[in-house]
Amino acid sequence: MSRLEIRDLNHAYVSDKPILKNINIDINEAGVIAIIGPSGTGKSTLLRCINRLIQPTNGSIIFKNNDVANVKGKPLRELRRQIGMVFQEYNLVERLSVLENVLTGRLGYMSAWSAWRRNFTDKDIKRAFELLDFVGLSDFATQRADSLSGGQRQRVGIARALMQEPAILLADEPTSSLDPKTSVEIMELLTQLANDKGIPTLVNIHDVNLAKRYAQRMIGMSGGKVVYDGPPDGIKDEHLKTIYGGESWLQ
């Protein structure tokens, strides 16, 4: 069985204007899977359906032998904590320290009382320090999140997602707010963790060349549909014209 099976997935914010149209994707492998396509074609909506930040209009998302699109309550919470999410705008708690932000990745595993009191275990704290070392921020553990650069904040977001011990990782435009050098560093980090930890990592990304450089598989979307699904070296100019429309931008 695939690690993630998406079947006939549709979503519309307005009933007669679907954003996602009959999406069918199987995710079997670890590594980076880049999702490319123009703005408004549904890339972010797809990721948010996978972790149920959005309720799909119809279709199924099979993960851990459950249909994420239809579970509720405690079963949904248990599935969500195994789906790590890295956000475009970081979504850190600015007033908390870097370490505390990473530790929030464990809240889904704690009782409401323990979560409210921030009663993290010694094991969790040790793990948080290990992850800060992994993302290159061990010297920043006690600094407030709002004192960090954009690239550092994104590294904190990655460490926080890894604190969930996810079976799959979703990254929604993780480089869009970063400069080219920092974007490369973040993609290198995501690739390293995806390969070293054996985690399928779906990355929405606008930079086609960056996607080709780091992804082992690319999914091209246009008009809410999947129009390409294959290896990076298989995507040609004609595919990009279909995905993005026109050809002047290819020059």
ABEGO torsion letter per residue (X at the ends): XBABBBBGBBBBABAABBABBGBBBBBABBEBBBBBEBBGAGAAAAAAAAAGABBBABEBBBBGGBBAAABBEAAAAAAAAABBBBBAAGGBBAABBAAAAAAAAAAAABBAAAAAAGBBBAAAAAAAAAAAAAAGAAAAAABBAAABBAAAAAAAAAAAAAAAGBABBBBBGAAAABBAAAAAAAAAAAAAAAAAAGBBBBBBBABAAAAAAABABBBBBBGGBBABBBBAAABBAAAAAAAAEEAAAAX
